[in-house]
């Protein structure tokens, strides 16, 4: 059974509480998502480390309930 976007967003926010998260359903099938995640926790981390932090938040559900997730990660702009 596919994982709803709201659950993905909540799992990321639970793991990275100060994150801004936006999820897009790429195909409208509830199985292929794009996640935009912005958080100060990514400061000083490589893109790979940032993605690993998001995957860690999903607690091993990638490839199971969550079939495909593209990630765009960033640190908030100073303002």
ZAFIFI-863266 format. One line per 3 residues: their letters; for each residue z, x, y of N, C-alpha, C. Coordinates in nm, 4 decimals. Each point is the difference from the previous one (the first is absolute). Layout:
a	Z/X/Y/Z/X/Y/Z/X/Y ~ ...;
***
This chain:
xxx	0.0000/0.0839/-0.1183/0.0000/-0.0839/0.1183/0.0000/0.0886/0.1249 ~ -0.0876/-0.0275/0.0938/-0.0079/0.0821/0.1210/0.1278/-0.0072/0.0829 ~ 0.0207/0.1030/0.0782/0.1166/0.0078/0.0873/-0.0395/-0.0528/0.1385;
xxx	0.0750/-0.0949/0.0555/-0.0337/-0.0514/0.1328/0.0209/0.1053/0.1097 ~ -0.0800/-0.0089/0.1048/0.0091/0.0936/0.1123/0.1404/0.0016/0.0595 ~ 0.0636/-0.1151/0.0060/0.1346/-0.0074/0.0580/0.1007/0.0828/-0.0802;
xxx	-0.0180/0.0052/-0.1303/0.0902/0.0792/-0.0841/-0.0236/0.1495/0.0216 ~ -0.1260/0.0395/0.0127/-0.0323/0.1404/0.0273/0.0639/0.0422/0.1315 ~ -0.0203/-0.0828/0.1022/0.0565/0.0291/0.1321/0.1513/0.0123/-0.0081;
xxx	0.0658/-0.0915/-0.0680/0.1460/0.0020/-0.0091/0.0502/0.1235/-0.0742 ~ -0.0670/0.0382/-0.1076/0.0423/0.1182/-0.0760/-0.0108/0.1256/0.0852 ~ -0.1071/0.0107/0.0787/-0.0169/0.1166/0.0875/0.1085/0.0002/0.1071;
xxx	0.0257/-0.1156/0.0601/0.1026/-0.0083/0.1047/0.1397/0.0234/-0.0551 ~ 0.0249/-0.0404/-0.1232/0.1304/0.0265/-0.0615/0.0224/0.1499/-0.0165 ~ -0.1060/0.0718/-0.0333/0.0084/0.1445/-0.0238/-0.0087/0.0796/0.1309;
xxx	-0.0787/-0.0502/0.0941/-0.0188/0.0650/0.1294/0.0323/-0.1033/0.1092 ~ 0.1291/-0.0225/0.0278/0.0420/-0.1112/0.0856/-0.0591/-0.0015/0.1408 ~ -0.0328/0.1159/0.0545/-0.0537/0.0027/0.1364/-0.1533/-0.0032/0.0031;
xxx	-0.0612/-0.0269/-0.1136/-0.1458/-0.0009/-0.0085/-0.0604/-0.1271/0.0575 ~ -0.1145/0.0179/0.0632/-0.0860/-0.1123/0.0355/-0.1027/-0.0080/-0.1111 ~ -0.0136/-0.1164/-0.0617/-0.0878/-0.0157/-0.1162/-0.0942/-0.1173/0.0225;
xxx	-0.1269/0.0244/-0.0266/-0.0992/-0.1085/0.0037/-0.0833/0.0111/-0.1274 ~ -0.0126/-0.1098/-0.0710/-0.0732/-0.0029/-0.1262/-0.1237/-0.0883/0.0154 ~ -0.1143/0.0493/-0.0456/-0.1229/-0.0795/-0.0014/-0.0468/-0.0154/-0.1441;
xxx	-0.0373/-0.1210/-0.0358/-0.0575/-0.0280/-0.1315/-0.1508/0.0255/0.0131 ~ -0.0475/0.1070/-0.0593/-0.1379/0.0441/0.0213/-0.1054/-0.0917/-0.0607 ~ 0.0320/-0.0637/-0.1109/-0.0987/-0.0837/-0.0691/0.0393/-0.1470/-0.0073;
xxx	0.1182/-0.0323/0.0470/0.0469/-0.1374/-0.0079/0.0430/-0.0398/-0.1402 ~ 0.0211/0.1019/-0.0857/0.0352/-0.0286/-0.1390/0.1467/0.0303/-0.0321 ~ 0.0758/0.0460/0.1008/0.1399/0.0327/-0.0237/0.0182/0.1211/-0.0889;
xxx	-0.1029/0.0813/-0.0122/0.0033/0.1141/-0.0913/-0.0431/0.1319/0.0650 ~ -0.0648/-0.0077/0.1159/-0.0508/0.1191/0.0692/0.0457/-0.0054/0.1453 ~ 0.0927/0.0895/0.0341/0.0614/-0.0030/0.1318/-0.0225/0.1290/0.0768;
xxx	0.0120/-0.0132/0.1320/0.0053/0.1135/0.0908/0.1310/-0.0130/0.0753 ~ 0.0806/0.1057/-0.0018/0.1278/-0.0010/0.0701/-0.0030/0.1011/0.1131 ~ 0.0371/-0.0462/0.1188/0.0194/0.0866/0.1155/0.1503/0.0164/0.0161;
xxx	0.0475/0.1238/-0.0102/0.1437/0.0250/0.0078/0.0251/0.1065/0.1070 ~ 0.0810/-0.0360/0.0989/0.0356/0.0918/0.1081/0.1514/0.0096/0.0052 ~ 0.0507/0.1229/-0.0065/0.1450/0.0197/0.0050/0.0332/0.1418/0.0466;
xxx	0.1087/0.0148/0.0749/0.0448/0.1335/0.0390/0.0384/0.0858/-0.1211 ~ 0.0284/-0.0624/-0.1135/0.0376/0.0749/-0.1209/-0.1130/0.0905/-0.0482 ~ -0.1232/-0.0265/0.0448/-0.1149/0.0823/-0.0394/-0.0119/0.1277/0.0832;
xxx	0.0793/0.0112/0.1053/-0.0063/0.1166/0.0884/0.0155/0.1294/-0.0798 ~ -0.0941/0.0924/0.0201/0.0059/0.1301/-0.0666/-0.0457/-0.0005/-0.1447 ~ -0.0418/-0.1145/-0.0515/-0.0451/-0.0118/-0.1392/-0.1529/0.0072/-0.0063;
xxx	-0.0500/0.0542/-0.1091/-0.1447/-0.0010/-0.0219/-0.0431/-0.1420/-0.0352 ~ -0.1278/-0.0250/0.0080/-0.0531/-0.1327/-0.0359/0.0374/-0.0324/-0.1452 ~ -0.0083/0.0977/-0.0884/0.0360/-0.0220/-0.1409/0.1465/-0.0382/-0.0123;
xxx	0.0874/0.0688/0.0709/0.1429/-0.0325/-0.0041/0.0262/-0.1398/0.0556 ~ -0.0721/-0.0382/0.1047/0.0145/-0.1334/0.0566/-0.0385/-0.1057/-0.1035 ~ -0.1118/0.0212/-0.0672/-0.0459/-0.0954/-0.1013/0.0983/-0.0054/-0.1166;
xxx	0.0545/0.1145/-0.0387/0.0980/0.0020/-0.1086/0.1233/-0.0815/0.0375 ~ 0.0399/0.0036/0.1257/0.1147/-0.0775/0.0452/-0.0269/-0.1500/-0.0134 ~ -0.1226/-0.0412/0.0309/-0.0356/-0.1413/-0.0134/-0.0048/-0.0377/-0.1479;
xxx	-0.0629/0.0833/-0.0830/-0.0064/-0.0304/-0.1434/0.1396/-0.0068/-0.0612 ~ 0.0904/0.0864/0.0474/0.1385/-0.0024/-0.0473/0.0633/-0.1360/0.0298 ~ -0.0312/-0.0552/0.1159/0.0532/-0.1305/0.0393/-0.0459/-0.1105/-0.0944;
xxx	-0.1169/0.0185/-0.0622/-0.0566/-0.1024/-0.0878/0.0537/0.0077/-0.1426 ~ 0.0890/0.0933/-0.0244/0.0776/0.0085/-0.1243/-0.0851/-0.0095/-0.1265 ~ -0.1087/0.0757/-0.0048/-0.0797/0.0076/-0.1218/-0.0906/-0.1188/-0.0263;
xxx	-0.0180/-0.0870/0.0963/-0.0839/-0.1185/-0.0229/-0.1492/0.0272/0.0181 ~ -0.0344/0.1161/0.0562/-0.1425/0.0344/0.0134/-0.0624/0.0088/-0.1387 ~ -0.1150/-0.0631/-0.0157/-0.0680/0.0008/-0.1282/0.0474/-0.1097/-0.0938;
xxx	0.1087/-0.0627/0.0337/0.0531/-0.1108/-0.0806/-0.0268/-0.1294/0.0764 ~ 0.1033/-0.0518/0.0668/-0.0157/-0.1220/0.0797/-0.0905/0.0229/0.1201 ~ 0.0012/0.1224/0.0508/-0.0786/0.0354/0.1177/-0.1169/0.0856/-0.0447;
xxx	-0.1176/-0.0595/-0.0017/-0.1175/0.0664/-0.0550/-0.0552/0.1082/0.0923 ~ -0.0225/-0.0333/0.1274/-0.0611/0.0962/0.0922/0.0637/-0.0121/0.1378 ~ 0.0432/0.1150/0.0537/0.0587/0.0033/0.1328/-0.0529/0.1215/0.0741;
xxx	-0.0778/-0.0249/0.1040/-0.0428/0.1064/0.0896/0.1071/0.0145/0.1073 ~ 0.0265/0.1233/0.0425/0.1054/0.0237/0.0979/-0.0536/0.0683/0.1244 ~ 0.0495/-0.0436/0.1131/-0.0190/0.0700/0.1264/0.1403/0.0177/0.0568;
xxx	0.0454/0.1249/0.0067/0.1355/0.0284/0.0452/-0.0052/0.0774/0.1306 ~ 0.1039/-0.0184/0.0816/0.0060/0.0720/0.1265/0.1417/0.0017/0.0542 ~ 0.0211/0.0899/0.0961/0.1252/0.0096/0.0745/-0.0221/-0.0777/0.1299;
xxx	0.0990/-0.0748/0.0479/-0.0186/-0.0729/0.1255/-0.0342/0.0956/0.1146 ~ -0.0848/-0.0464/0.0886/-0.0345/0.0812/0.1174/0.1167/0.0013/0.0961 ~ 0.0224/0.1154/0.0596/0.1069/0.0109/0.1002/-0.0398/-0.0800/0.1226;
x	0.0911/-0.0743/0.0525/-0.0365/-0.0799/0.1141/0.1117/-0.0231/0.0849;
***
